[in-house]
Amino acid sequence: MPKNARESDFLYGKAALDHYDQYVTVQRAVMNQRLNEEKGLQKLILLDKKLKIEEALQLAKGLRWHQLVN
């Protein structure tokens, strides 16, 4: 229990700062999670594009081979 108004104000201020610090920590964690998810999604998109390009190249090679055989 606070002994006087000054100590009470100090404890109230400290509690408010602690609460704000927790809020900021949670917000940072949420932002980092979203950033990581976005980076992961970008990597998946790039991988998908790369696979489609490789698939198209394989198809093109197959068509050329088929044309050479026939």
MOPAC internal coordinates of N, CA, C and O (Angstrom, degrees):
PM7 1SCF
backbone

  N    0.0000 0     0.00 0     0.00 0    0    0    0
  C    1.4418 1     0.00 0     0.00 0    1    0    0
  C    1.5279 1   109.01 1     0.00 0    2    1    0
  O    1.2310 1   120.44 1   -47.64 1    3    2    1
  N    1.3241 1   116.77 1   132.36 1    3    2    1
  C    1.4638 1   119.54 1   179.92 1    5    3    2
  C    1.5347 1   111.29 1   -65.51 1    6    5    3
  O    1.2310 1   121.65 1   -34.80 1    7    6    5
  N    1.3228 1   114.45 1   145.20 1    7    6    5
  C    1.4703 1   120.42 1  -177.40 1    9    7    6
  C    1.5275 1   111.44 1   -84.36 1   10    9    7
  O    1.2310 1   120.38 1   150.54 1   11   10    9
  N    1.3473 1   116.87 1   -29.46 1   11   10    9
  C    1.4625 1   119.80 1  -178.11 1   13   11   10
  C    1.5324 1   109.67 1  -150.85 1   14   13   11
  O    1.2310 1   121.12 1    -1.71 1   15   14   13
  N    1.3220 1   115.46 1   178.29 1   15   14   13
  C    1.4697 1   120.59 1  -176.87 1   17   15   14
  C    1.5241 1   111.47 1   -63.83 1   18   17   15
  O    1.2310 1   120.63 1   142.76 1   19   18   17
  N    1.3272 1   116.41 1   -37.24 1   19   18   17
  C    1.4628 1   119.71 1  -179.05 1   21   19   18
  C    1.5263 1   110.66 1   -63.75 1   22   21   19
  O    1.2310 1   121.00 1   134.79 1   23   22   21
  N    1.3120 1   115.69 1   -45.21 1   23   22   21
  C    1.4673 1   120.02 1   178.78 1   25   23   22
  C    1.5351 1   109.84 1   -65.83 1   26   25   23
  O    1.2310 1   120.33 1   142.26 1   27   26   25
  N    1.3178 1   116.97 1   -37.74 1   27   26   25
  C    1.4522 1   121.52 1   177.91 1   29   27   26
  C    1.5262 1   110.58 1   -62.45 1   30   29   27
  O    1.2310 1   120.81 1   134.07 1   31   30   29
  N    1.3408 1   116.05 1   -45.93 1   31   30   29
  C    1.4658 1   120.43 1   177.93 1   33   31   30
  C    1.5200 1   111.00 1   -61.52 1   34   33   31
  O    1.2310 1   120.86 1   139.54 1   35   34   33
  N    1.3383 1   115.96 1   -40.46 1   35   34   33
  C    1.4581 1   120.59 1   179.47 1   37   35   34
  C    1.5293 1   110.25 1   -62.22 1   38   37   35
  O    1.2310 1   120.54 1   132.63 1   39   38   37
  N    1.3329 1   116.58 1   -47.37 1   39   38   37
  C    1.4675 1   120.24 1  -178.61 1   41   39   38
  C    1.5240 1   111.40 1   -65.57 1   42   41   39
  O    1.2310 1   120.78 1   141.86 1   43   42   41
  N    1.3391 1   116.12 1   -38.14 1   43   42   41
  C    1.4617 1   119.78 1   177.62 1   45   43   42
  C    1.5358 1   109.85 1   -64.61 1   46   45   43
  O    1.2310 1   120.39 1   135.94 1   47   46   45
  N    1.3178 1   116.87 1   -44.06 1   47   46   45
  C    1.4673 1   121.41 1   178.94 1   49   47   46
  C    1.5196 1   111.40 1   -63.45 1   50   49   47
  O    1.2310 1   121.04 1   137.94 1   51   50   49
  N    1.3333 1   115.61 1   -42.06 1   51   50   49
  C    1.4625 1   119.69 1   179.57 1   53   51   50
  C    1.5300 1   110.31 1   -63.97 1   54   53   51
  O    1.2310 1   120.41 1   137.46 1   55   54   53
  N    1.3284 1   116.81 1   -42.54 1   55   54   53
  C    1.4651 1   120.48 1   178.29 1   57   55   54
  C    1.5313 1   110.40 1   -62.78 1   58   57   55
  O    1.2310 1   120.52 1   139.41 1   59   58   57
  N    1.3195 1   116.62 1   -40.59 1   59   58   57
  C    1.4687 1   120.19 1   179.37 1   61   59   58
  C    1.5290 1   110.38 1   -64.42 1   62   61   59
  O    1.2310 1   120.34 1   137.13 1   63   62   61
  N    1.3303 1   116.96 1   -42.87 1   63   62   61
  C    1.4728 1   120.19 1   178.88 1   65   63   62
  C    1.5213 1   111.36 1   -65.47 1   66   65   63
  O    1.2310 1   120.49 1   139.03 1   67   66   65
  N    1.3258 1   116.66 1   -40.97 1   67   66   65
  C    1.4641 1   120.01 1   177.39 1   69   67   66
  C    1.5275 1   110.93 1   -61.19 1   70   69   67
  O    1.2310 1   121.13 1   136.84 1   71   70   69
  N    1.3361 1   115.45 1   -43.16 1   71   70   69
  C    1.4634 1   119.99 1   178.99 1   73   71   70
  C    1.5290 1   110.26 1   -63.24 1   74   73   71
  O    1.2310 1   120.23 1   136.18 1   75   74   73
  N    1.3184 1   117.16 1   -43.82 1   75   74   73
  C    1.4635 1   121.45 1   179.23 1   77   75   74
  C    1.5238 1   110.55 1   -63.98 1   78   77   75
  O    1.2310 1   120.43 1   139.39 1   79   78   77
  N    1.3274 1   116.79 1   -40.61 1   79   78   77
  C    1.4615 1   120.94 1   178.98 1   81   79   78
  C    1.5284 1   110.26 1   -61.72 1   82   81   79
  O    1.2310 1   120.32 1   138.12 1   83   82   81
  N    1.3204 1   116.99 1   -41.88 1   83   82   81
  C    1.4653 1   120.40 1   177.40 1   85   83   82
  C    1.5231 1   110.25 1   -63.82 1   86   85   83
  O    1.2310 1   120.38 1   138.05 1   87   86   85
  N    1.3309 1   116.89 1   -41.95 1   87   86   85
  C    1.4623 1   121.76 1   178.94 1   89   87   86
  C    1.5304 1   110.21 1   -60.26 1   90   89   87
  O    1.2310 1   120.47 1   132.96 1   91   90   89
  N    1.3188 1   116.71 1   -47.04 1   91   90   89
  C    1.4633 1   121.30 1  -179.44 1   93   91   90
  C    1.5273 1   110.22 1   -63.52 1   94   93   91
  O    1.2310 1   120.29 1   139.06 1   95   94   93
  N    1.3175 1   117.05 1   -40.94 1   95   94   93
  C    1.4590 1   121.28 1   179.11 1   97   95   94
  C    1.5250 1   110.71 1   -61.10 1   98   97   95
  O    1.2310 1   120.47 1   135.85 1   99   98   97
  N    1.3147 1   116.71 1   -44.15 1   99   98   97
  C    1.4648 1   120.77 1   178.86 1  101   99   98
  C    1.5240 1   110.15 1   -65.63 1  102  101   99
  O    1.2310 1   120.22 1   136.98 1  103  102  101
  N    1.3279 1   117.18 1   -43.02 1  103  102  101
  C    1.4677 1   120.27 1  -179.67 1  105  103  102
  C    1.5291 1   110.77 1   -63.15 1  106  105  103
  O    1.2310 1   120.41 1   140.41 1  107  106  105
  N    1.3265 1   116.83 1   -39.59 1  107  106  105
  C    1.4725 1   119.83 1   176.99 1  109  107  106
  C    1.5204 1   110.81 1   -62.90 1  110  109  107
  O    1.2310 1   120.75 1   137.65 1  111  110  109
  N    1.3286 1   116.17 1   -42.35 1  111  110  109
  C    1.4646 1   120.17 1   179.55 1  113  111  110
  C    1.5296 1   110.40 1   -62.41 1  114  113  111
  O    1.2310 1   120.63 1   137.61 1  115  114  113
  N    1.3218 1   116.40 1   -42.39 1  115  114  113
  C    1.4682 1   120.42 1   178.88 1  117  115  114
  C    1.5244 1   110.35 1   -63.74 1  118  117  115
  O    1.2310 1   120.32 1   134.73 1  119  118  117
  N    1.3313 1   116.99 1   -45.27 1  119  118  117
  C    1.4712 1   120.52 1   179.77 1  121  119  118
  C    1.5187 1   111.11 1   -63.25 1  122  121  119
  O    1.2310 1   120.23 1   137.94 1  123  122  121
  N    1.3386 1   117.16 1   -42.06 1  123  122  121
  C    1.4624 1   120.48 1   178.48 1  125  123  122
  C    1.5243 1   110.74 1   -63.27 1  126  125  123
  O    1.2310 1   120.44 1   138.89 1  127  126  125
  N    1.3294 1   116.76 1   -41.11 1  127  126  125
  C    1.4636 1   120.65 1   178.55 1  129  127  126
  C    1.5249 1   110.19 1   -62.11 1  130  129  127
  O    1.2310 1   120.33 1   134.94 1  131  130  129
  N    1.3285 1   116.97 1   -45.06 1  131  130  129
  C    1.4687 1   120.13 1   179.38 1  133  131  130
  C    1.5207 1   110.85 1   -63.90 1  134  133  131
  O    1.2310 1   120.62 1   139.74 1  135  134  133
  N    1.3294 1   116.43 1   -40.26 1  135  134  133
  C    1.4592 1   120.29 1   178.88 1  137  135  134
  C    1.5209 1   110.42 1   -63.56 1  138  137  135
  O    1.2310 1   120.38 1   136.37 1  139  138  137
  N    1.3263 1   116.87 1   -43.63 1  139  138  137
  C    1.4634 1   120.74 1   178.47 1  141  139  138
  C    1.5233 1   111.30 1   -63.69 1  142  141  139
  O    1.2310 1   120.79 1   140.18 1  143  142  141
  N    1.3517 1   116.09 1   -39.82 1  143  142  141
  C    1.4602 1   119.09 1   177.58 1  145  143  142
  C    1.5221 1   110.59 1   -64.48 1  146  145  143
  O    1.2310 1   120.62 1   138.90 1  147  146  145
  N    1.3318 1   116.43 1   -41.10 1  147  146  145
  C    1.4629 1   120.03 1   179.65 1  149  147  146
  C    1.5257 1   110.82 1   -65.27 1  150  149  147
  O    1.2310 1   120.48 1   137.76 1  151  150  149
  N    1.3378 1   116.68 1   -42.24 1  151  150  149
  C    1.4658 1   119.81 1   177.24 1  153  151  150
  C    1.5219 1   110.38 1   -62.42 1  154  153  151
  O    1.2310 1   120.53 1   138.33 1  155  154  153
  N    1.3285 1   116.60 1   -41.67 1  155  154  153
  C    1.4611 1   120.78 1   178.38 1  157  155  154
  C    1.5187 1   111.44 1   -62.45 1  158  157  155
  O    1.2310 1   120.95 1   138.35 1  159  158  157
  N    1.3306 1   115.79 1   -41.65 1  159  158  157
  C    1.4617 1   119.97 1   178.48 1  161  159  158
  C    1.5266 1   110.69 1   -64.42 1  162  161  159
  O    1.2310 1   120.41 1   138.13 1  163  162  161
  N    1.3285 1   116.82 1   -41.87 1  163  162  161
  C    1.4650 1   120.02 1   178.30 1  165  163  162
  C    1.5273 1   110.71 1   -62.61 1  166  165  163
  O    1.2310 1   120.42 1   140.79 1  167  166  165
  N    1.3315 1   116.80 1   -39.21 1  167  166  165
  C    1.4664 1   120.10 1   177.93 1  169  167  166
  C    1.5257 1   110.52 1   -64.48 1  170  169  167
  O    1.2310 1   120.62 1   139.16 1  171  170  169
  N    1.3459 1   116.42 1   -40.84 1  171  170  169
  C    1.4687 1   119.46 1   178.69 1  173  171  170
  C    1.5196 1   111.17 1   -64.56 1  174  173  171
  O    1.2310 1   120.54 1   139.96 1  175  174  173
  N    1.3327 1   116.57 1   -40.04 1  175  174  173
  C    1.4662 1   119.92 1   178.91 1  177  175  174
  C    1.5241 1   109.85 1   -63.44 1  178  177  175
  O    1.2310 1   120.40 1   135.40 1  179  178  177
  N    1.3401 1   116.85 1   -44.60 1  179  178  177
  C    1.4632 1   120.17 1   179.41 1  181  179  178
  C    1.5274 1   111.07 1   -63.88 1  182  181  179
  O    1.2310 1   120.67 1   139.08 1  183  182  181
  N    1.3256 1   116.33 1   -40.92 1  183  182  181
  C    1.4621 1   120.26 1   178.68 1  185  183  182
  C    1.5243 1   110.24 1   -63.59 1  186  185  183
  O    1.2310 1   120.57 1   137.44 1  187  186  185
  N    1.3376 1   116.52 1   -42.56 1  187  186  185
  C    1.4588 1   120.78 1   178.34 1  189  187  186
  C    1.5238 1   110.68 1   -61.09 1  190  189  187
  O    1.2310 1   120.40 1   136.27 1  191  190  189
  N    1.3411 1   116.85 1   -43.73 1  191  190  189
  C    1.4640 1   120.49 1   178.56 1  193  191  190
  C    1.5226 1   110.44 1   -63.07 1  194  193  191
  O    1.2310 1   120.87 1   137.57 1  195  194  193
  N    1.3381 1   115.94 1   -42.43 1  195  194  193
  C    1.4658 1   120.11 1  -179.78 1  197  195  194
  C    1.5303 1   110.49 1   -62.63 1  198  197  195
  O    1.2310 1   120.93 1   136.88 1  199  198  197
  N    1.3344 1   115.82 1   -43.12 1  199  198  197
  C    1.4626 1   119.28 1   179.56 1  201  199  198
  C    1.5248 1   111.14 1   -64.75 1  202  201  199
  O    1.2310 1   120.47 1   141.01 1  203  202  201
  N    1.3343 1   116.71 1   -38.99 1  203  202  201
  C    1.4657 1   119.42 1   178.70 1  205  203  202
  C    1.5211 1   110.69 1   -65.48 1  206  205  203
  O    1.2310 1   120.36 1   140.76 1  207  206  205
  N    1.3242 1   116.91 1   -39.24 1  207  206  205
  C    1.4690 1   120.79 1   177.93 1  209  207  206
  C    1.5260 1   109.59 1   -64.28 1  210  209  207
  O    1.2310 1   120.58 1   134.09 1  211  210  209
  N    1.3377 1   116.49 1   -45.91 1  211  210  209
  C    1.4614 1   119.70 1   179.06 1  213  211  210
  C    1.5251 1   111.14 1   -62.97 1  214  213  211
  O    1.2310 1   121.00 1   140.60 1  215  214  213
  N    1.3317 1   115.70 1   -39.40 1  215  214  213
  C    1.4638 1   119.57 1   177.99 1  217  215  214
  C    1.5237 1   110.41 1   -63.54 1  218  217  215
  O    1.2310 1   120.39 1   137.76 1  219  218  217
  N    1.3204 1   116.86 1   -42.24 1  219  218  217
  C    1.4650 1   120.85 1   178.77 1  221  219  218
  C    1.5280 1   110.61 1   -64.28 1  222  221  219
  O    1.2310 1   120.36 1   139.97 1  223  222  221
  N    1.3351 1   116.91 1   -40.03 1  223  222  221
  C    1.4671 1   120.06 1   178.53 1  225  223  222
  C    1.5307 1   110.85 1   -64.50 1  226  225  223
  O    1.2310 1   120.74 1   137.93 1  227  226  225
  N    1.3298 1   116.19 1   -42.07 1  227  226  225
  C    1.4651 1   119.70 1   178.39 1  229  227  226
  C    1.5280 1   110.75 1   -63.54 1  230  229  227
  O    1.2310 1   121.11 1   139.18 1  231  230  229
  N    1.3298 1   115.47 1   -40.82 1  231  230  229
  C    1.4613 1   119.86 1   178.00 1  233  231  230
  C    1.5288 1   110.12 1   -63.38 1  234  233  231
  O    1.2310 1   120.65 1   137.04 1  235  234  233
  N    1.3303 1   116.36 1   -42.96 1  235  234  233
  C    1.4685 1   120.22 1   179.16 1  237  235  234
  C    1.5251 1   110.63 1   -63.70 1  238  237  235
  O    1.2310 1   120.19 1   138.37 1  239  238  237
  N    1.3231 1   117.24 1   -41.63 1  239  238  237
  C    1.4606 1   120.27 1   177.77 1  241  239  238
  C    1.5168 1   110.40 1   -63.22 1  242  241  239
  O    1.2310 1   120.81 1   139.38 1  243  242  241
  N    1.3317 1   116.05 1   -40.62 1  243  242  241
  C    1.4623 1   120.66 1   179.08 1  245  243  242
  C    1.5152 1   111.21 1   -63.82 1  246  245  243
  O    1.2310 1   120.82 1   139.22 1  247  246  245
  N    1.3230 1   116.04 1   -40.78 1  247  246  245
  C    1.4674 1   119.04 1   179.17 1  249  247  246
  C    1.5206 1   110.45 1   -65.29 1  250  249  247
  O    1.2310 1   120.49 1   137.90 1  251  250  249
  N    1.3422 1   116.68 1   -42.10 1  251  250  249
  C    1.4751 1   119.36 1   178.89 1  253  251  250
  C    1.5212 1   110.16 1   -62.93 1  254  253  251
  O    1.2310 1   120.09 1   137.56 1  255  254  253
  N    1.3294 1   117.42 1   -42.44 1  255  254  253
  C    1.4558 1   121.22 1   179.24 1  257  255  254
  C    1.5169 1   109.64 1   -62.27 1  258  257  255
  O    1.2310 1   120.89 1   136.39 1  259  258  257
  N    1.3281 1   115.91 1   -43.61 1  259  258  257
  C    1.4717 1   120.17 1   179.62 1  261  259  258
  C    1.5296 1   110.62 1   -62.10 1  262  261  259
  O    1.2310 1   120.44 1   141.14 1  263  262  261
  N    1.3046 1   116.77 1   -38.86 1  263  262  261
  C    1.4615 1   119.88 1   179.40 1  265  263  262
  C    1.5176 1   110.92 1   -68.49 1  266  265  263
  O    1.2310 1   120.20 1   144.85 1  267  266  265
  N    1.3371 1   117.22 1   -35.15 1  267  266  265
  C    1.4624 1   120.05 1   179.15 1  269  267  266
  C    1.5223 1   110.80 1   -69.32 1  270  269  267
  O    1.2310 1   120.40 1   142.04 1  271  270  269
  N    1.3226 1   116.84 1   -37.96 1  271  270  269
  C    1.4600 1   121.51 1  -177.39 1  273  271  270
  C    1.5214 1   110.07 1   -70.08 1  274  273  271
  O    1.2310 1   120.53 1   139.26 1  275  274  273
  N    1.3090 1   116.59 1   -40.74 1  275  274  273
  C    1.4779 1   119.54 1  -177.74 1  277  275  274
  C    1.4580 1   107.59 1   -86.06 1  278  277  275
  O    1.2310 1   120.10 1   180.00 1  279  278  277

